[in-house]
Amino acid sequence: MKCLVCKQAKPVPGLTTVTLERGEFSLVLKNVPALVCPECGEAYTDEITAARLLEIALEMEDEGLQAEVHVFNQPVPR
């Protein structure tokens, strides 16, 4: 698969940072496993990772947090 954005290179395994925002809520997740384009930096996560990212975001939002930085693959702080 070539990168859907730049169409120049094949994404390779790596890590990325994902920022999720909704209304006043912001969540930054670091060290998220993804396929990353070496040309333009576009990152693609798999379905399982995307589902976990959403789960973490919903947990944080339910706790009433407005902003959070979280390192992926580590326990979510309570």
mmCIF file of the N, C-alpha and C atoms, coordinates in Angstrom:
data_MODEL
# 
_entry.id   MODEL 
# 
loop_
_atom_site.group_PDB 
_atom_site.id 
_atom_site.type_symbol 
_atom_site.label_atom_id 
_atom_site.label_alt_id 
_atom_site.label_comp_id 
_atom_site.label_asym_id 
_atom_site.label_entity_id 
_atom_site.label_seq_id 
_atom_site.pdbx_PDB_ins_code 
_atom_site.Cartn_x 
_atom_site.Cartn_y 
_atom_site.Cartn_z 
_atom_site.occupancy 
_atom_site.B_iso_or_equiv 
_atom_site.pdbx_formal_charge 
_atom_site.auth_seq_id 
_atom_site.auth_comp_id 
_atom_site.auth_asym_id 
_atom_site.auth_atom_id 
_atom_site.pdbx_PDB_model_num 
ATOM 1   N N  . MET A 1 1  ? 0.838   -1.174 0.000  1.00 0.00 ? 1  MET A N  1 
ATOM 2   C CA . MET A 1 1  ? 0.000   0.000  0.000  1.00 0.00 ? 1  MET A CA 1 
ATOM 3   C C  . MET A 1 1  ? 0.889   1.245  0.000  1.00 0.00 ? 1  MET A C  1 
ATOM 4   N N  . LYS A 1 2  ? 0.630   2.145  -0.916 1.00 0.00 ? 2  LYS A N  1 
ATOM 5   C CA . LYS A 1 2  ? 1.316   3.437  -0.918 1.00 0.00 ? 2  LYS A CA 1 
ATOM 6   C C  . LYS A 1 2  ? 0.530   4.408  -0.045 1.00 0.00 ? 2  LYS A C  1 
ATOM 7   N N  . CYS A 1 3  ? 1.224   5.392  0.476  1.00 0.00 ? 3  CYS A N  1 
ATOM 8   C CA . CYS A 1 3  ? 0.599   6.416  1.303  1.00 0.00 ? 3  CYS A CA 1 
ATOM 9   C C  . CYS A 1 3  ? -0.553  7.055  0.536  1.00 0.00 ? 3  CYS A C  1 
ATOM 10  N N  . LEU A 1 4  ? -1.693  7.186  1.195  1.00 0.00 ? 4  LEU A N  1 
ATOM 11  C CA . LEU A 1 4  ? -2.868  7.774  0.570  1.00 0.00 ? 4  LEU A CA 1 
ATOM 12  C C  . LEU A 1 4  ? -2.756  9.287  0.427  1.00 0.00 ? 4  LEU A C  1 
ATOM 13  N N  . VAL A 1 5  ? -1.860  9.907  1.185  1.00 0.00 ? 5  VAL A N  1 
ATOM 14  C CA . VAL A 1 5  ? -1.718  11.361 1.144  1.00 0.00 ? 5  VAL A CA 1 
ATOM 15  C C  . VAL A 1 5  ? -0.727  11.793 0.065  1.00 0.00 ? 5  VAL A C  1 
ATOM 16  N N  . CYS A 1 6  ? 0.512   11.316 0.157  1.00 0.00 ? 6  CYS A N  1 
ATOM 17  C CA . CYS A 1 6  ? 1.540   11.766 -0.788 1.00 0.00 ? 6  CYS A CA 1 
ATOM 18  C C  . CYS A 1 6  ? 1.705   10.834 -1.985 1.00 0.00 ? 6  CYS A C  1 
ATOM 19  N N  . LYS A 1 7  ? 1.245   9.604  -1.851 1.00 0.00 ? 7  LYS A N  1 
ATOM 20  C CA . LYS A 1 7  ? 1.332   8.592  -2.908 1.00 0.00 ? 7  LYS A CA 1 
ATOM 21  C C  . LYS A 1 7  ? 2.769   8.359  -3.376 1.00 0.00 ? 7  LYS A C  1 
ATOM 22  N N  . GLN A 1 8  ? 3.742   8.615  -2.483 1.00 0.00 ? 8  GLN A N  1 
ATOM 23  C CA . GLN A 1 8  ? 5.152   8.493  -2.847 1.00 0.00 ? 8  GLN A CA 1 
ATOM 24  C C  . GLN A 1 8  ? 5.856   7.287  -2.235 1.00 0.00 ? 8  GLN A C  1 
ATOM 25  N N  . ALA A 1 9  ? 5.437   6.859  -1.051 1.00 0.00 ? 9  ALA A N  1 
ATOM 26  C CA . ALA A 1 9  ? 6.184   5.829  -0.341 1.00 0.00 ? 9  ALA A CA 1 
ATOM 27  C C  . ALA A 1 9  ? 5.231   4.854  0.338  1.00 0.00 ? 9  ALA A C  1 
ATOM 28  N N  . LYS A 1 10 ? 5.794   3.718  0.719  1.00 0.00 ? 10 LYS A N  1 
ATOM 29  C CA . LYS A 1 10 ? 5.042   2.709  1.457  1.00 0.00 ? 10 LYS A CA 1 
ATOM 30  C C  . LYS A 1 10 ? 5.235   2.961  2.951  1.00 0.00 ? 10 LYS A C  1 
ATOM 31  N N  . PRO A 1 11 ? 4.142   3.120  3.720  1.00 0.00 ? 11 PRO A N  1 
ATOM 32  C CA . PRO A 1 11 ? 4.269   3.304  5.159  1.00 0.00 ? 11 PRO A CA 1 
ATOM 33  C C  . PRO A 1 11 ? 4.972   2.114  5.823  1.00 0.00 ? 11 PRO A C  1 
ATOM 34  N N  . VAL A 1 12 ? 5.754   2.421  6.850  1.00 0.00 ? 12 VAL A N  1 
ATOM 35  C CA . VAL A 1 12 ? 6.509   1.405  7.579  1.00 0.00 ? 12 VAL A CA 1 
ATOM 36  C C  . VAL A 1 12 ? 6.111   1.437  9.052  1.00 0.00 ? 12 VAL A C  1 
ATOM 37  N N  . PRO A 1 13 ? 6.309   0.347  9.790  1.00 0.00 ? 13 PRO A N  1 
ATOM 38  C CA . PRO A 1 13 ? 5.960   0.339  11.212 1.00 0.00 ? 13 PRO A CA 1 
ATOM 39  C C  . PRO A 1 13 ? 6.721   1.415  11.985 1.00 0.00 ? 13 PRO A C  1 
ATOM 40  N N  . GLY A 1 14 ? 5.995   2.073  12.878 1.00 0.00 ? 14 GLY A N  1 
ATOM 41  C CA . GLY A 1 14 ? 6.606   3.113  13.693 1.00 0.00 ? 14 GLY A CA 1 
ATOM 42  C C  . GLY A 1 14 ? 5.660   3.553  14.792 1.00 0.00 ? 14 GLY A C  1 
ATOM 43  N N  . LEU A 1 15 ? 5.935   4.712  15.352 1.00 0.00 ? 15 LEU A N  1 
ATOM 44  C CA . LEU A 1 15 ? 5.112   5.285  16.415 1.00 0.00 ? 15 LEU A CA 1 
ATOM 45  C C  . LEU A 1 15 ? 4.683   6.680  15.994 1.00 0.00 ? 15 LEU A C  1 
ATOM 46  N N  . THR A 1 16 ? 3.518   7.097  16.475 1.00 0.00 ? 16 THR A N  1 
ATOM 47  C CA . THR A 1 16 ? 3.019   8.426  16.156 1.00 0.00 ? 16 THR A CA 1 
ATOM 48  C C  . THR A 1 16 ? 2.341   9.033  17.377 1.00 0.00 ? 16 THR A C  1 
ATOM 49  N N  . THR A 1 17 ? 2.001   10.282 17.284 1.00 0.00 ? 17 THR A N  1 
ATOM 50  C CA . THR A 1 17 ? 1.223   10.973 18.307 1.00 0.00 ? 17 THR A CA 1 
ATOM 51  C C  . THR A 1 17 ? -0.149  11.260 17.712 1.00 0.00 ? 17 THR A C  1 
ATOM 52  N N  . VAL A 1 18 ? -1.199  10.947 18.480 1.00 0.00 ? 18 VAL A N  1 
ATOM 53  C CA . VAL A 1 18 ? -2.580  11.163 18.033 1.00 0.00 ? 18 VAL A CA 1 
ATOM 54  C C  . VAL A 1 18 ? -3.227  12.190 18.954 1.00 0.00 ? 18 VAL A C  1 
ATOM 55  N N  . THR A 1 19 ? -3.865  13.184 18.370 1.00 0.00 ? 19 THR A N  1 
ATOM 56  C CA . THR A 1 19 ? -4.606  14.182 19.137 1.00 0.00 ? 19 THR A CA 1 
ATOM 57  C C  . THR A 1 19 ? -6.084  14.025 18.814 1.00 0.00 ? 19 THR A C  1 
ATOM 58  N N  . LEU A 1 20 ? -6.896  13.842 19.846 1.00 0.00 ? 20 LEU A N  1 
ATOM 59  C CA . LEU A 1 20 ? -8.338  13.725 19.693 1.00 0.00 ? 20 LEU A CA 1 
ATOM 60  C C  . LEU A 1 20 ? -8.984  14.925 20.374 1.00 0.00 ? 20 LEU A C  1 
ATOM 61  N N  . GLU A 1 21 ? -9.905  15.574 19.673 1.00 0.00 ? 21 GLU A N  1 
ATOM 62  C CA . GLU A 1 21 ? -10.583 16.738 20.235 1.00 0.00 ? 21 GLU A CA 1 
ATOM 63  C C  . GLU A 1 21 ? -12.076 16.654 19.950 1.00 0.00 ? 21 GLU A C  1 
ATOM 64  N N  . ARG A 1 22 ? -12.858 17.034 20.951 1.00 0.00 ? 22 ARG A N  1 
ATOM 65  C CA . ARG A 1 22 ? -14.305 17.153 20.791 1.00 0.00 ? 22 ARG A CA 1 
ATOM 66  C C  . ARG A 1 22 ? -14.778 18.211 21.768 1.00 0.00 ? 22 ARG A C  1 
ATOM 67  N N  . GLY A 1 23 ? -15.338 19.301 21.248 1.00 0.00 ? 23 GLY A N  1 
ATOM 68  C CA . GLY A 1 23 ? -15.762 20.407 22.103 1.00 0.00 ? 23 GLY A CA 1 
ATOM 69  C C  . GLY A 1 23 ? -14.589 20.927 22.904 1.00 0.00 ? 23 GLY A C  1 
ATOM 70  N N  . GLU A 1 24 ? -14.734 20.963 24.212 1.00 0.00 ? 24 GLU A N  1 
ATOM 71  C CA . GLU A 1 24 ? -13.680 21.444 25.105 1.00 0.00 ? 24 GLU A CA 1 
ATOM 72  C C  . GLU A 1 24 ? -12.675 20.358 25.477 1.00 0.00 ? 24 GLU A C  1 
ATOM 73  N N  . PHE A 1 25 ? -12.906 19.128 25.058 1.00 0.00 ? 25 PHE A N  1 
ATOM 74  C CA . PHE A 1 25 ? -12.085 17.988 25.436 1.00 0.00 ? 25 PHE A CA 1 
ATOM 75  C C  . PHE A 1 25 ? -10.937 17.793 24.450 1.00 0.00 ? 25 PHE A C  1 
ATOM 76  N N  . SER A 1 26 ? -9.711  17.650 24.961 1.00 0.00 ? 26 SER A N  1 
ATOM 77  C CA . SER A 1 26 ? -8.535  17.363 24.135 1.00 0.00 ? 26 SER A CA 1 
ATOM 78  C C  . SER A 1 26 ? -7.735  16.244 24.785 1.00 0.00 ? 26 SER A C  1 
ATOM 79  N N  . LEU A 1 27 ? -7.331  15.293 23.979 1.00 0.00 ? 27 LEU A N  1 
ATOM 80  C CA . LEU A 1 27 ? -6.521  14.172 24.455 1.00 0.00 ? 27 LEU A CA 1 
ATOM 81  C C  . LEU A 1 27 ? -5.370  13.960 23.488 1.00 0.00 ? 27 LEU A C  1 
ATOM 82  N N  . VAL A 1 28 ? -4.144  13.946 24.015 1.00 0.00 ? 28 VAL A N  1 
ATOM 83  C CA . VAL A 1 28 ? -2.955  13.686 23.216 1.00 0.00 ? 28 VAL A CA 1 
ATOM 84  C C  . VAL A 1 28 ? -2.401  12.345 23.660 1.00 0.00 ? 28 VAL A C  1 
ATOM 85  N N  . LEU A 1 29 ? -2.262  11.419 22.714 1.00 0.00 ? 29 LEU A N  1 
ATOM 86  C CA . LEU A 1 29 ? -1.710  10.094 23.015 1.00 0.00 ? 29 LEU A CA 1 
ATOM 87  C C  . LEU A 1 29 ? -0.390  9.950  22.273 1.00 0.00 ? 29 LEU A C  1 
ATOM 88  N N  . LYS A 1 30 ? 0.672   9.663  23.021 1.00 0.00 ? 30 LYS A N  1 
ATOM 89  C CA . LYS A 1 30 ? 2.011   9.535  22.442 1.00 0.00 ? 30 LYS A CA 1 
ATOM 90  C C  . LYS A 1 30 ? 2.395   8.068  22.316 1.00 0.00 ? 30 LYS A C  1 
ATOM 91  N N  . ASN A 1 31 ? 3.319   7.786  21.414 1.00 0.00 ? 31 ASN A N  1 
ATOM 92  C CA . ASN A 1 31 ? 3.864   6.442  21.187 1.00 0.00 ? 31 ASN A CA 1 
ATOM 93  C C  . ASN A 1 31 ? 2.796   5.448  20.741 1.00 0.00 ? 31 ASN A C  1 
ATOM 94  N N  . VAL A 1 32 ? 1.904   5.899  19.875 1.00 0.00 ? 32 VAL A N  1 
ATOM 95  C CA . VAL A 1 32 ? 0.860   5.032  19.337 1.00 0.00 ? 32 VAL A CA 1 
ATOM 96  C C  . VAL A 1 32 ? 1.451   4.247  18.168 1.00 0.00 ? 32 VAL A C  1 
ATOM 97  N N  . PRO A 1 33 ? 1.359   2.895  18.211 1.00 0.00 ? 33 PRO A N  1 
ATOM 98  C CA . PRO A 1 33 ? 1.875   2.107  17.092 1.00 0.00 ? 33 PRO A CA 1 
ATOM 99  C C  . PRO A 1 33 ? 1.062   2.372  15.829 1.00 0.00 ? 33 PRO A C  1 
ATOM 100 N N  . ALA A 1 34 ? 1.770   2.535  14.717 1.00 0.00 ? 34 ALA A N  1 
ATOM 101 C CA . ALA A 1 34 ? 1.104   2.844  13.453 1.00 0.00 ? 34 ALA A CA 1 
ATOM 102 C C  . ALA A 1 34 ? 2.038   2.522  12.292 1.00 0.00 ? 34 ALA A C  1 
ATOM 103 N N  . LEU A 1 35 ? 1.475   2.538  11.107 1.00 0.00 ? 35 LEU A N  1 
ATOM 104 C CA . LEU A 1 35 ? 2.286   2.536  9.899  1.00 0.00 ? 35 LEU A CA 1 
ATOM 105 C C  . LEU A 1 35 ? 2.483   4.009  9.550  1.00 0.00 ? 35 LEU A C  1 
ATOM 106 N N  . VAL A 1 36 ? 3.732   4.425  9.375  1.00 0.00 ? 36 VAL A N  1 
ATOM 107 C CA . VAL A 1 36 ? 4.043   5.834  9.160  1.00 0.00 ? 36 VAL A CA 1 
ATOM 108 C C  . VAL A 1 36 ? 4.759   5.996  7.825  1.00 0.00 ? 36 VAL A C  1 
ATOM 109 N N  . CYS A 1 37 ? 4.285   6.945  7.030  1.00 0.00 ? 37 CYS A N  1 
ATOM 110 C CA . CYS A 1 37 ? 4.912   7.211  5.735  1.00 0.00 ? 37 CYS A CA 1 
ATOM 111 C C  . CYS A 1 37 ? 6.251   7.904  5.954  1.00 0.00 ? 37 CYS A C  1 
ATOM 112 N N  . PRO A 1 38 ? 7.341   7.338  5.427  1.00 0.00 ? 38 PRO A N  1 
ATOM 113 C CA . PRO A 1 38 ? 8.653   7.965  5.607  1.00 0.00 ? 38 PRO A CA 1 
ATOM 114 C C  . PRO A 1 38 ? 8.806   9.250  4.787  1.00 0.00 ? 38 PRO A C  1 
ATOM 115 N N  . GLU A 1 39 ? 7.930   9.465  3.831  1.00 0.00 ? 39 GLU A N  1 
ATOM 116 C CA . GLU A 1 39 ? 8.004   10.643 2.972  1.00 0.00 ? 39 GLU A CA 1 
ATOM 117 C C  . GLU A 1 39 ? 7.303   11.851 3.597  1.00 0.00 ? 39 GLU A C  1 
ATOM 118 N N  . CYS A 1 40 ? 6.033   11.681 3.996  1.00 0.00 ? 40 CYS A N  1 
ATOM 119 C CA . CYS A 1 40 ? 5.247   12.827 4.475  1.00 0.00 ? 40 CYS A CA 1 
ATOM 120 C C  . CYS A 1 40 ? 4.852   12.746 5.952  1.00 0.00 ? 40 CYS A C  1 
ATOM 121 N N  . GLY A 1 41 ? 5.048   11.575 6.596  1.00 0.00 ? 41 GLY A N  1 
ATOM 122 C CA . GLY A 1 41 ? 4.749   11.434 8.012  1.00 0.00 ? 41 GLY A CA 1 
ATOM 123 C C  . GLY A 1 41 ? 3.316   11.034 8.336  1.00 0.00 ? 41 GLY A C  1 
ATOM 124 N N  . GLU A 1 42 ? 2.471   10.868 7.326  1.00 0.00 ? 42 GLU A N  1 
ATOM 125 C CA . GLU A 1 42 ? 1.091   10.433 7.573  1.00 0.00 ? 42 GLU A CA 1 
ATOM 126 C C  . GLU A 1 42 ? 1.115   9.080  8.295  1.00 0.00 ? 42 GLU A C  1 
ATOM 127 N N  . ALA A 1 43 ? 0.248   8.929  9.297  1.00 0.00 ? 43 ALA A N  1 
ATOM 128 C CA . ALA A 1 43 ? 0.239   7.705  10.104 1.00 0.00 ? 43 ALA A CA 1 
ATOM 129 C C  . ALA A 1 43 ? -1.103  7.001  9.979  1.00 0.00 ? 43 ALA A C  1 
ATOM 130 N N  . TYR A 1 44 ? -1.051  5.669  9.978  1.00 0.00 ? 44 TYR A N  1 
ATOM 131 C CA . TYR A 1 44 ? -2.237  4.836  9.847  1.00 0.00 ? 44 TYR A CA 1 
ATOM 132 C C  . TYR A 1 44 ? -2.236  3.817  10.984 1.00 0.00 ? 44 TYR A C  1 
ATOM 133 N N  . THR A 1 45 ? -3.304  3.825  11.804 1.00 0.00 ? 45 THR A N  1 
ATOM 134 C CA . THR A 1 45 ? -3.422  2.829  12.864 1.00 0.00 ? 45 THR A CA 1 
ATOM 135 C C  . THR A 1 45 ? -4.338  1.709  12.401 1.00 0.00 ? 45 THR A C  1 
ATOM 136 N N  . ASP A 1 46 ? -4.197  0.539  13.019 1.00 0.00 ? 46 ASP A N  1 
ATOM 137 C CA . ASP A 1 46 ? -5.099  -0.565 12.688 1.00 0.00 ? 46 ASP A CA 1 
ATOM 138 C C  . ASP A 1 46 ? -6.405  -0.412 13.473 1.00 0.00 ? 46 ASP A C  1 
ATOM 139 N N  . GLU A 1 47 ? -7.375  -1.261 13.173 1.00 0.00 ? 47 GLU A N  1 
ATOM 140 C CA . GLU A 1 47 ? -8.697  -1.158 13.801 1.00 0.00 ? 47 GLU A CA 1 
ATOM 141 C C  . GLU A 1 47 ? -8.644  -1.351 15.313 1.00 0.00 ? 47 GLU A C  1 
ATOM 142 N N  . ILE A 1 48 ? -7.839  -2.290 15.775 1.00 0.00 ? 48 ILE A N  1 
ATOM 143 C CA . ILE A 1 48 ? -7.752  -2.563 17.211 1.00 0.00 ? 48 ILE A CA 1 
ATOM 144 C C  . ILE A 1 48 ? -7.185  -1.349 17.946 1.00 0.00 ? 48 ILE A C  1 
ATOM 145 N N  . THR A 1 49 ? -6.138  -0.756 17.390 1.00 0.00 ? 49 THR A N  1 
ATOM 146 C CA . THR A 1 49 ? -5.538  0.429  18.008 1.00 0.00 ? 49 THR A CA 1 
ATOM 147 C C  . THR A 1 49 ? -6.520  1.597  17.992 1.00 0.00 ? 49 THR A C  1 
ATOM 148 N N  . ALA A 1 50 ? -7.204  1.804  16.878 1.00 0.00 ? 50 ALA A N  1 
ATOM 149 C CA . ALA A 1 50 ? -8.177  2.899  16.781 1.00 0.00 ? 50 ALA A CA 1 
ATOM 150 C C  . ALA A 1 50 ? -9.298  2.722  17.809 1.00 0.00 ? 50 ALA A C  1 
ATOM 151 N N  . ALA A 1 51 ? -9.754  1.489  17.984 1.00 0.00 ? 51 ALA A N  1 
ATOM 152 C CA . ALA A 1 51 ? -10.809 1.221  18.971 1.00 0.00 ? 51 ALA A CA 1 
ATOM 153 C C  . ALA A 1 51 ? -10.311 1.518  20.380 1.00 0.00 ? 51 ALA A C  1 
ATOM 154 N N  . ARG A 1 52 ? -9.066  1.166  20.678 1.00 0.00 ? 52 ARG A N  1 
ATOM 155 C CA . ARG A 1 52 ? -8.494  1.431  22.011 1.00 0.00 ? 52 ARG A CA 1 
ATOM 156 C C  . ARG A 1 52 ? -8.338  2.937  22.232 1.00 0.00 ? 52 ARG A C  1 
ATOM 157 N N  . LEU A 1 53 ? -7.936  3.667  21.199 1.00 0.00 ? 53 LEU A N  1 
ATOM 158 C CA . LEU A 1 53 ? -7.816  5.120  21.315 1.00 0.00 ? 53 LEU A CA 1 
ATOM 159 C C  . LEU A 1 53 ? -9.167  5.744  21.666 1.00 0.00 ? 53 LEU A C  1 
ATOM 160 N N  . LEU A 1 54 ? -10.208 5.297  21.003 1.00 0.00 ? 54 LEU A N  1 
ATOM 161 C CA . LEU A 1 54 ? -11.545 5.802  21.283 1.00 0.00 ? 54 LEU A CA 1 
ATOM 162 C C  . LEU A 1 54 ? -11.981 5.448  22.702 1.00 0.00 ? 54 LEU A C  1 
ATOM 163 N N  . GLU A 1 55 ? -11.676 4.232  23.118 1.00 0.00 ? 55 GLU A N  1 
ATOM 164 C CA . GLU A 1 55 ? -12.018 3.790  24.473 1.00 0.00 ? 55 GLU A CA 1 
ATOM 165 C C  . GLU A 1 55 ? -11.340 4.674  25.530 1.00 0.00 ? 55 GLU A C  1 
ATOM 166 N N  . ILE A 1 56 ? -10.059 4.953  25.336 1.00 0.00 ? 56 ILE A N  1 
ATOM 167 C CA . ILE A 1 56 ? -9.320  5.811  26.262 1.00 0.00 ? 56 ILE A CA 1 
ATOM 168 C C  . ILE A 1 56 ? -9.936  7.211  26.289 1.00 0.00 ? 56 ILE A C  1 
ATOM 169 N N  . ALA A 1 57 ? -10.260 7.748  25.109 1.00 0.00 ? 57 ALA A N  1 
ATOM 170 C CA . ALA A 1 57 ? -10.852 9.085  25.029 1.00 0.00 ? 57 ALA A CA 1 
ATOM 171 C C  . ALA A 1 57 ? -12.188 9.138  25.755 1.00 0.00 ? 57 ALA A C  1 
ATOM 172 N N  . LEU A 1 58 ? -13.018 8.136  25.581 1.00 0.00 ? 58 LEU A N  1 
ATOM 173 C CA . LEU A 1 58 ? -14.320 8.111  26.238 1.00 0.00 ? 58 LEU A CA 1 
ATOM 174 C C  . LEU A 1 58 ? -14.173 8.008  27.756 1.00 0.00 ? 58 LEU A C  1 
ATOM 175 N N  . GLU A 1 59 ? -13.197 7.207  28.222 1.00 0.00 ? 59 GLU A N  1 
ATOM 176 C CA . GLU A 1 59 ? -12.949 7.090  29.657 1.00 0.00 ? 59 GLU A CA 1 
ATOM 177 C C  . GLU A 1 59 ? -12.523 8.441  30.240 1.00 0.00 ? 59 GLU A C  1 
ATOM 178 N N  . MET A 1 60 ? -11.634 9.128  29.551 1.00 0.00 ? 60 MET A N  1 
ATOM 179 C CA . MET A 1 60 ? -11.156 10.418 30.023 1.00 0.00 ? 60 MET A CA 1 
ATOM 180 C C  . MET A 1 60 ? -12.286 11.446 30.036 1.00 0.00 ? 60 MET A C  1 
ATOM 181 N N  . GLU A 1 61 ? -13.084 11.451 28.981 1.00 0.00 ? 61 GLU A N  1 
ATOM 182 C CA . GLU A 1 61 ? -14.192 12.398 28.898 1.00 0.00 ? 61 GLU A CA 1 
ATOM 183 C C  . GLU A 1 61 ? -15.227 12.121 29.988 1.00 0.00 ? 61 GLU A C  1 
ATOM 184 N N  . ASP A 1 62 ? -15.497 10.829 30.243 1.00 0.00 ? 62 ASP A N  1 
ATOM 185 C CA . ASP A 1 62 ? -16.451 10.458 31.289 1.00 0.00 ? 62 ASP A CA 1 
ATOM 186 C C  . ASP A 1 62 ? -15.991 10.926 32.664 1.00 0.00 ? 62 ASP A C  1 
ATOM 187 N N  . GLU A 1 63 ? -14.675 10.996 32.859 1.00 0.00 ? 63 GLU A N  1 
ATOM 188 C CA . GLU A 1 63 ? -14.127 11.444 34.139 1.00 0.00 ? 63 GLU A CA 1 
ATOM 189 C C  . GLU A 1 63 ? -14.134 12.962 34.256 1.00 0.00 ? 63 GLU A C  1 
ATOM 190 N N  . GLY A 1 64 ? -14.592 13.639 33.205 1.00 0.00 ? 64 GLY A N  1 
ATOM 191 C CA . GLY A 1 64 ? -14.695 15.090 33.250 1.00 0.00 ? 64 GLY A CA 1 
ATOM 192 C C  . GLY A 1 64 ? -13.409 15.834 32.957 1.00 0.00 ? 64 GLY A C  1 
ATOM 193 N N  . LEU A 1 65 ? -12.411 15.132 32.445 1.00 0.00 ? 65 LEU A N  1 
ATOM 194 C CA . LEU A 1 65 ? -11.151 15.796 32.120 1.00 0.00 ? 65 LEU A CA 1 
ATOM 195 C C  . LEU A 1 65 ? -11.326 16.622 30.849 1.00 0.00 ? 65 LEU A C  1 
ATOM 196 N N  . GLN A 1 66 ? -10.687 17.776 30.797 1.00 0.00 ? 66 GLN A N  1 
ATOM 197 C CA . GLN A 1 66 ? -10.767 18.602 29.600 1.00 0.00 ? 66 GLN A CA 1 
ATOM 198 C C  . GLN A 1 66 ? -9.512  18.474 28.745 1.00 0.00 ? 66 GLN A C  1 
ATOM 199 N N  . ALA A 1 67 ? -8.390  18.146 29.362 1.00 0.00 ? 67 ALA A N  1 
ATOM 200 C CA . ALA A 1 67 ? -7.152  17.977 28.608 1.00 0.00 ? 67 ALA A CA 1 
ATOM 201 C C  . ALA A 1 67 ? -6.312  16.918 29.301 1.00 0.00 ? 67 ALA A C  1 
ATOM 202 N N  . GLU A 1 68 ? -5.673  16.079 28.508 1.00 0.00 ? 68 GLU A N  1 
ATOM 203 C CA . GLU A 1 68 ? -4.872  14.986 29.059 1.00 0.00 ? 68 GLU A CA 1 
ATOM 204 C C  . GLU A 1 68 ? -3.810  14.599 28.040 1.00 0.00 ? 68 GLU A C  1 
ATOM 205 N N  . VAL A 1 69 ? -2.609  14.315 28.517 1.00 0.00 ? 69 VAL A N  1 
ATOM 206 C CA . VAL A 1 69 ? -1.553  13.730 27.683 1.00 0.00 ? 69 VAL A CA 1 
ATOM 207 C C  . VAL A 1 69 ? -1.326  12.337 28.232 1.00 0.00 ? 69 VAL A C  1 
ATOM 208 N N  . HIS A 1 70 ? -1.322  11.345 27.363 1.00 0.00 ? 70 HIS A N  1 
ATOM 209 C CA . HIS A 1 70 ? -1.248  9.947  27.792 1.00 0.00 ? 70 HIS A CA 1 
ATOM 210 C C  . HIS A 1 70 ? -0.265  9.208  26.893 1.00 0.00 ? 70 HIS A C  1 
ATOM 211 N N  . VAL A 1 71 ? 0.579   8.376  27.489 1.00 0.00 ? 71 VAL A N  1 
ATOM 212 C CA . VAL A 1 71 ? 1.486   7.532  26.716 1.00 0.00 ? 71 VAL A CA 1 
ATOM 213 C C  . VAL A 1 71 ? 0.752   6.226  26.441 1.00 0.00 ? 71 VAL A C  1 
ATOM 214 N N  . PHE A 1 72 ? 0.558   5.926  25.166 1.00 0.00 ? 72 PHE A N  1 
ATOM 215 C CA . PHE A 1 72 ? -0.179  4.740  24.752 1.00 0.00 ? 72 PHE A CA 1 
ATOM 216 C C  . PHE A 1 72 ? 0.531   3.478  25.248 1.00 0.00 ? 72 PHE A C  1 
ATOM 217 N N  . ASN A 1 73 ? -0.237  2.431  25.496 1.00 0.00 ? 73 ASN A N  1 
ATOM 218 C CA . ASN A 1 73 ? 0.268   1.133  25.977 1.00 0.00 ? 73 ASN A CA 1 
ATOM 219 C C  . ASN A 1 73 ? 0.764   1.180  27.407 1.00 0.00 ? 73 ASN A C  1 
ATOM 220 N N  . GLN A 1 74 ? 0.345   2.185  28.148 1.00 0.00 ? 74 GLN A N  1 
ATOM 221 C CA . GLN A 1 74 ? 0.582   2.230  29.578 1.00 0.00 ? 74 GLN A CA 1 
ATOM 222 C C  . GLN A 1 74 ? -0.775  2.361  30.243 1.00 0.00 ? 74 GLN A C  1 
ATOM 223 N N  . PRO A 1 75 ? -0.907  1.913  31.475 1.00 0.00 ? 75 PRO A N  1 
ATOM 224 C CA . PRO A 1 75 ? -2.209  1.993  32.136 1.00 0.00 ? 75 PRO A CA 1 
ATOM 225 C C  . PRO A 1 75 ? -2.734  3.430  32.173 1.00 0.00 ? 75 PRO A C  1 
ATOM 226 N N  . VAL A 1 76 ? -4.025  3.564  31.971 1.00 0.00 ? 76 VAL A N  1 
ATOM 227 C CA . VAL A 1 76 ? -4.665  4.869  32.049 1.00 0.00 ? 76 VAL A CA 1 
ATOM 228 C C  . VAL A 1 76 ? -4.719  5.274  33.517 1.00 0.00 ? 76 VAL A C  1 
ATOM 229 N N  . PRO A 1 77 ? -4.213  6.478  33.854 1.00 0.00 ? 77 PRO A N  1 
ATOM 230 C CA . PRO A 1 77 ? -4.238  6.902  35.255 1.00 0.00 ? 77 PRO A CA 1 
ATOM 231 C C  . PRO A 1 77 ? -5.663  7.067  35.755 1.00 0.00 ? 77 PRO A C  1 
ATOM 232 N N  . ARG A 1 78 ? -5.906  6.706  36.997 1.00 0.00 ? 78 ARG A N  1 
ATOM 233 C CA . ARG A 1 78 ? -7.247  6.820  37.617 1.00 0.00 ? 78 ARG A CA 1 
ATOM 234 C C  . ARG A 1 78 ? -7.206  7.852  38.699 1.00 0.00 ? 78 ARG A C  1 
# 
